[in-house]
Amino acid sequence: MTGASGFVGRQTIGALARAGVEVHAHAQHAEKVDGAVVAYGGDLRAPGAAGALINRVRPDTVLHLAWNVEHGAFWTSRDNLDWTAATLLLARAALDAGVQRFVGVGTCFEYRWPDDGTCNEGTTEIAPATLYAVAKDAARRVLQELGDISFAWARLFYLYGPFEHEARLVASLAAKLARGEAAPLSRGLAVRDFLDTRDAGAALAALVLSETTGAVNIASGEGVSVASIAERLGAIAGRSDLIRVGALPDRPDEPPRIVADVRRLRDEVRFRPSRTLDEGLAETYAWWRAEVGGRP
């Protein structure tokens, strides 16, 4: 697997290891790879790097998570061009080496948001609106036409959990509450599909080990408002007084509802999350409390 030290990758390693899989994990900096795995380092975008990695490991299956996801920059970064190229070169090397299965990781932002807010892999229109999502979808379109290899494409929705960038919603709220700081937000009317990254890692592991092909949504399948997320975290922290709903302006033109249809994940991959939203938020808050040295 690539992207092994990332927000999702570090959780996927453990899930694969628990399934009894021999994991060979790649990250730009091998020393940042956690878990009892064989770790490799280097930049996959470098000339010849993808092929060299495949030829060295000779895997049965490739799970490709690596991409530029620098917060605030990845939507428009030109690195998306390099990662599309690296992805295709990795797949080419996998084909040449006789790899049996290739699982790539995309994003829910490949979809055009449907009127009812529910994204289905087979019926919702694909119409990415950012360079990041266009690049992801371009890689998928090429890979699904390769043949001679089992191919699946995981579309991640809204994830949260340990090691999340602090500027993101759940991490920002949890960190502020752990520090005893006010946590302002908009009216929080938008409904989103949130999944703990540990469950996302387990879902990816299950997809890798399944025979399911094509696009699969990685999500909870349940919608919850942003305001509800904030209020739940406030209650978990015992500091509901710090949650300031409506203190910030609403984002213009924000889709009112984005929720995944998870029937493929549930019925074909046979995966269901292991924790409820409240359990995941409580565990995430505890992690942030320890991380920032907050009150007990």
ABEGO torsion letter per residue (X at the ends): XBGAABAAAAAAAAAAAAAGBBBBBBBABAAABBEBBBBBBEBAABBGAAAAAAAAAGBABBBBABBBABBGAAAABAAAAAAAAAAAAAAAAAAAAGBABBBBBBBAAABBBBAAGBBBAAABBBBBABAAAAAAAAAAAAAAAAEGBBBBBBBBBBBBEBGBBAABAAAAAAAAAAAGBBBBBBAGABBBBBBBAAAAAAAAAAAAABABBEBBBBBAGBBBBAAAAAAAAAAAAGBAAABBBGABBBBBGBBABBBBBAAAAAAAAGBBBABBAAAAAAAAAAAAAAAAGBBX
